[in-house]
Each structure stands twice: as C-alpha cells, then as structure tokens.
Amino acid sequence: MALTQQHFENAEALTAQFAQSLTDILAQGIEKRGRASLVVSGGRTPLALFKTLSKTDIDWSKVDVTLADERWVGEEHEASNTRLVKDNLLQNNASVANFVELKTDDADAADGIAQAESNLSSMSQPFDALILGMGEDGHTASLFPCSAQIEDGLNLSSGKICLAVQPTTAPHQRISLTLPAILNSRNIFIHLTGDKKKAVLEDALEHNTELEKPVTAVVNRAPVTLMWAP
C-alpha cells in the first residue's frame, strides 16, 4: 500500500494546490509526449477544482479529458457527469480541450462498451493524471460493492477497459473504468473533503476487503495521493 496524504486547512487551499499540481503534470505530459490525458470524476467535490483548473495557462488543445465513470443518462440529465464536466471544466482556457466520451447512444451501457473503449484508445496512455472520488460505501469510479459486476471490475486479467455496472444502492446504470484501466495512470489522486469521508477511507484500508470497499483495490496496487480538506 502506498498512500501519500496531503492535508489542507480548507477546501480553498486544497483547490489551489491541486490545480497547480495538475497543471504541472499536464504541461509535463505535453512537453514529453506531445499530448496529455486527464481522467476526472463527477460529484460536487471537484466543482471548484474544475473551475480553477479551467483557467490555468497550458495548451489545453493538447489535452484529452475523459471520465472515470458515467451514469447512463443523456447529457441533458442533471445526473450526467459529462454535462458537469462540460459546464465546469471545459470552459475558459480549457474550452479547447478534447473531451473523450464514455456515453454512447445505446439504450444499454453494455452495448456501448466497445465504442467507449475505442474512444479511450485515442488518448495518451498511461493517463497522465486520474482523479477519483469515493462514496461512503467505499465505491470509487462506478465500482460498487453492491453490484453483480464488482468482481469483473476488479479483475486485473480481464483485459477490459470499461464495464457496464448496475448498482443496487444508487440510481442509474453506469459505465466505469475497470481497475486495470484505473491503474494504467502515471498519477492517481483521491479527492475527498470532510472528516466522514476520510474516516471511511481509513477504516476501509484497515478493516475491509477489496470486494467490500473497492477503493482499497486501487490503494493496494498503486501509489495514490489523497488530497483532503475538512
């Protein structure tokens, strides 16, 4: 296990430092490889980060952005992570970044996997930076412990990049990066705020299996940086 923890006095300090760190990583990727890749997660926690990052001074036309997971809803739906990213991150300087879609027009996420994996294959990999959140049940991306697909999602030898997930404790079918796809990243971050989430993560790492708290599967297998503020 290799968890580096960066604690900040408040969310504003975290956002400022995190945006700078990501800017440096992406700029380095562009310099070394011509393009850089960024994988983000949805939810309320990263909104301020997205807005700050969108104004940073890098060549965003050489950055590919995608999601760690997406709810299988249309972009007009309030639960759409695609909508959230386009409204908050792909603005200002970052409006010229290339967004790589996970969601397809298929009615069932399982039917969109091949297209999503093809879309992702266009991105610079390993991903330069990947940002995960975590639910209070220990899920990360859409690798839900309650889902019938969790073993498949954590299978390192499956060869799969994405999978369709149907949580039993949350609405909407999902598409998610698999564990091996998540681990195929140069820099992995977990972005959390609040004492409760931090306690969930610490308890999961100490007391739970990977199937019980899937976030532990990431931390157990790769260097991960926790970005946390109360």
Buried (B, 14 or more C-beta within 10 A) or exposed (E): EEBEEBEBEEBEEBBBBBBEBBBEBBBBBBEEEEBBBBBBBBEEBBBBBBBBBBEBEBBBEBBBBBBBBBBBBEEEEEBBBBBBBBEBBBBBBBEEBBBBBBBBEBEEBBEBBEBBBEBBEEBBBBBBBBBBBBBEBBBBBBBBBEBEBBEBBBBEEBEBBBBBBBBEEBEBBBBBBBBBBBBBBBBBBBBBBEEEBBEBBEEBBEEBEBBEBBBBBBBEBBEBBBBBBE
